[in-house]
């Protein structure tokens, strides 16, 4: 009887200590973007280093229905702020231009937060780490890719708990 009781206690302890689910879902969204006005905050002594920029992006579905909206409908917006940390000629070999980013994207069901320090801005696609979110995007991880070029496409790859 003591062995059965010990086995039952061990099984109960294992059930309590082991998480019931570690499953997550990865989702991907692609949007066409339209940038709003950009506000530039210059920081002396001159040049762009240390300068801060703020802007917004309107997000429309890029030809496919997503998040309950039609193929080309507006789905959300991004508030974007960045500070230039290193600068060089864009897309030049060995360019190490970087900026610190902070973004908040509002989508149906919640917000996606992304940002980081010393993110490369010397490539055609800027990849910003996702740091969390609210609502259906709470505890999200992954990345947001924005394009400073004329393609104006943003991609979100999110791992949701």
Secondary structure in CASP SS format (residue, H / E / C, confidence):
PFRMAT SS
TARGET T0000
AUTHOR 0000-0000-0000
METHOD secondary structure of the structure
MODEL  1
X C 1.00
X H 1.00
X H 1.00
X H 1.00
X H 1.00
X H 1.00
X H 1.00
X H 1.00
X H 1.00
X H 1.00
X H 1.00
X H 1.00
X H 1.00
X H 1.00
X H 1.00
X H 1.00
X H 1.00
X C 1.00
X C 1.00
X C 1.00
X C 1.00
X C 1.00
X C 1.00
X C 1.00
X E 1.00
X E 1.00
X E 1.00
X E 1.00
X E 1.00
X E 1.00
X E 1.00
X E 1.00
X E 1.00
X E 1.00
X E 1.00
X C 1.00
X C 1.00
X C 1.00
X E 1.00
X E 1.00
X E 1.00
X C 1.00
X C 1.00
X C 1.00
X C 1.00
X C 1.00
X C 1.00
X C 1.00
X C 1.00
X C 1.00
X C 1.00
X E 1.00
X E 1.00
X E 1.00
X E 1.00
X E 1.00
X E 1.00
X E 1.00
X E 1.00
X E 1.00
X E 1.00
X C 1.00
X C 1.00
X C 1.00
X C 1.00
X E 1.00
X C 1.00
X C 1.00
X E 1.00
X C 1.00
X C 1.00
X C 1.00
X C 1.00
X E 1.00
X E 1.00
X E 1.00
X E 1.00
X E 1.00
X E 1.00
X E 1.00
X E 1.00
X E 1.00
X E 1.00
X E 1.00
X E 1.00
X E 1.00
X C 1.00
X C 1.00
X C 1.00
X C 1.00
X C 1.00
X C 1.00
X C 1.00
X C 1.00
X C 1.00
X C 1.00
X C 1.00
X E 1.00
X E 1.00
X E 1.00
X E 1.00
X E 1.00
X E 1.00
X E 1.00
X E 1.00
X E 1.00
X E 1.00
X C 1.00
X C 1.00
X E 1.00
X E 1.00
X E 1.00
X E 1.00
X E 1.00
X E 1.00
X E 1.00
X E 1.00
X E 1.00
X E 1.00
X E 1.00
X C 1.00
X C 1.00
X C 1.00
X C 1.00
X C 1.00
X E 1.00
X E 1.00
X E 1.00
X E 1.00
X E 1.00
X E 1.00
X E 1.00
X E 1.00
X C 1.00
X H 1.00
X H 1.00
X H 1.00
X C 1.00
X C 1.00
X C 1.00
X E 1.00
X E 1.00
X E 1.00
X E 1.00
X E 1.00
X E 1.00
X C 1.00
X C 1.00
X C 1.00
X C 1.00
X C 1.00
X C 1.00
X E 1.00
X E 1.00
X E 1.00
X E 1.00
X E 1.00
X E 1.00
X E 1.00
X E 1.00
X C 1.00
END
